[in-house]
């Protein structure tokens, strides 16, 4: 149904974390270790050429066949960024491409920032949907916790995005009006007003935006109760995935169209 690709150093770490939680095997693409080993200079050279040349230079791309492909990478790193660009150009129109990316801190090396910005121009054209988890937003929003701890949040969010696609969104894709860059918030709630608490928790996200909302509820939740709780926000799509996994708690994912 779907494939998870970890691209470059950061992307490999993200994919390994996500798939360890989901019991899914990723495809890891890296220079020295991984399922597919690539040459950094070659990847850089082909990042800006057309699809035909890319497919000739990287025949392994044609062997990645799945209706939905999640591409995980830290934009700004030379290898992961350019692999993400190459995959976008090569797989466009063949699979639904969903990007899960981080952006470098604004205080980082200027070359990394410029590379990430250039890559985003290609990503906007070639990916069906993509989420940007920028590190500046992370640092500002979670300034009360150690940065080492805060850096574990993006892969956790990526895990929940993929879970929600697997459990709810893929089977409803024709009914869900999502495309291009998307905002994201994940929230949890417990107690008497757990649905409202979870919604507010999801809205308190550094990566959410104004725009049409998709609301996804996970837990032992009745869909009518979810609709009542979500009514003030008028979501364009709402669904529930019923599971005892969270016990008495509930998870809410809010995706916004930027």
N, C-alpha and C positions, 0 to 999 in steps of 0.2 A: 504493500500500500504506500509506504514512504521510505525514503532513504535519508540518513543523516550523514553529512560530509563535514569533517573537521579540517579546516584549511590553515596551514601554518602553525607556528608554535602555540599561540593563544587559542586558535580554533580547535586544535587537537585537544588541548586541556579542557575546553568547553565541552566538546563532543564526548570525551571520555567520562566526564562527570555526569552529563545528561543521560548517557546510555547506561551507565552503571546503576542509575536510579530507575530506568525504564526497562531493563533487561532486553535491550536491543543492541545489535552489533553495528557500530558506525563504520564508515570508510574514512580512514585517516590519511591525509595528503600532506606530506612534509618533505623536507630536504634530505634528512639523514635517517629518520625512523618513521614508520607508518606503513600502511597497506600499499600506498602508492608513493614512490620516491620520485621527486622532481628536482630538476636543476634550477636554482634560483635565477641565474642569468638568462636561461632560456625562457622561464616564465615571464621575466621582466620584458624580454624582447618581443614576446607575442601578446602582451596584454592589450595592445592598441590596434591589433590587426583584425581582419574580418574572420567570420566563422569558418570559412573553407580552409584557410591557412591554419587556424587553431586546431581543427579536427585532423588535419594532416600531421601536425607537429605533436599532438597529444592523442594518439588513437585510443588510449584508455578511457577517454571521456565518453566515447560512443558505447562503452560497455556498462555505463551507469544508466540503468533503465528503471524508471519508477514514475508513477503518476505524480507524486509529490516529492520534491527534493528540498530538504532543509540544509542551507549552507551556513555554517558557523565560522566566524572569523573575527579577529581583532583588526579593524581597519587602521592603517598606519604602518603596520609591519609589512615589509616588502613582499614576502612570500605569500602570506595569507590574503593580503589585499589584492594582489594581482591574480591569484588563483580564483578568487571570488569574481573578478572581472571576466576572466577567461570562461569560467563556467556559465556566467550570465549570457555571454555572447553565443556560446556553443549550444546551450540547452534551451534557449529561448524558443517558445512555441512547441517544444517537444514534451516538456514537463511543466507542472506548476512549480515555479521557483520561489522559495520563501527564505529570505535572508534574515539571519539573527546576528547582528553586528554590534561591536563596541566601538567607540571613538576615543582617540587619545585625549589626555588632559591638555588643556590649552597651554600649560606650562612646559609641555614636552618639546622635544626637538621639532623645529619648524618643518623640517623635511617630512616627518611622519604626518604632521597635520595636513600639509599640502597634498601628500599622497592620498590620504583619506578623502579629502575634498574632491580630488580628481576622480577617484574611484566611485564616489557617490553619483557623479554625473552619469557614469555607465550603468550603475545599479538602478537608477531611476528609470532608465530606458529598457532594461532587460529583465528585471525581476518583477514577478506578478505582485508580490507583497514583500515588505521588509520592515524590520523593527530596528531602531537605532537606540542602543543603551549607552548614552554618552557618559564618559567618566566624570566630566565636570558636574553634571547633574547628580551623579552618585555622590561625589565628594560634598557638594553643597547640602544635599538632602540628608545625608547620613553623617554629618560633621560631628555628631555626638558619640560615634563609635570609632574604634581604631580602623585605619585605612586597610590594614591587612584583613580584618573581618569584613569590611564593606566590600572588598573586591570579590568576596564569595557570592555576593548577591546577584550579579548578572547571570552566571551560569544557572543559578536556582530559578531565576525568571525564565530563562530559555527552556529549562525543563518543563515548567508549567505551560508555556506557550505550546510546546510540542504535545504535551499531554492533552491539552484542550483541543488541538487540531485532531488528534487521534480519536478522542472520545466523543467529540461533538461536531466540530466544524467540517471535517472532510465529507461526512455523509450529508451535510447540509450546504455544501459550497454553492450550489445554484441559488440558494435563498439568502446568502450572506453577501451584502454589498460592500465587500472590502477589496481594496486595490492600492498599490503604491505604498507610500510610507504610512505606518500605523503607530499609534501610541498604545501603551500598555500599562495596566495596573493590576496587581494581584493582591487580594485581601482575604483575611480570615476573620471569622466571627464566632463567638460562643455566647451562651446565655439566652435570656428571654428574647432579646432583639438582635439575634445573631445575624440575620440577613442584612439589617440596616448597618450593623457594626462592620460586617465584611465589605459592604458597598463603600462605606466611608474610608475604610482601610485601603481599598483598591484605588479610590480616587486620590489618596494621599501618596502619589507616586511621582518620582522625578521625571518619568518618561511618558506620562499621559498628556493628552492635549484636548483642546476644545474640538467639537465635531460630533458627527453621528456616533452613537455608542452601540456596541454589541456587548451584551451581558451574558455570561456563562456561569451557571451555578453548579457546584459539585458537592455532593454529600447526600445525606438523608433528607432531601428537600422535595416538597410538593411544588409542582410547577405553578399552581394557582397562588401559593404563598410568595413564590419568586416574582410573579407578575405584579402582585400588590406592592411588594417592596420596591420594585423597579419603576413603578408607574410615574413617580415624580421626574424621572430622568428620560422617559419616553424613548427607550432603546429601539433601534431599527430592527434588531433581531435579539431574541432571548431564548435560551434553552437550558435544560437541566440534565445533568448526568448523575443518576442516582447510584450511590455506592455507600457502603458502610465504612469505607476506609478512614474517614475523618472522625468517626464516632459521633459525638454530640455537636461537633463543630461543622462549619460550612466554609467552603472556599468560593470566592467570586473573582472571576477574571473580567476585566473591562478592557475592550479593545476600541480605540477611537480612530476615526478616519481623519488624517491630517490634511 
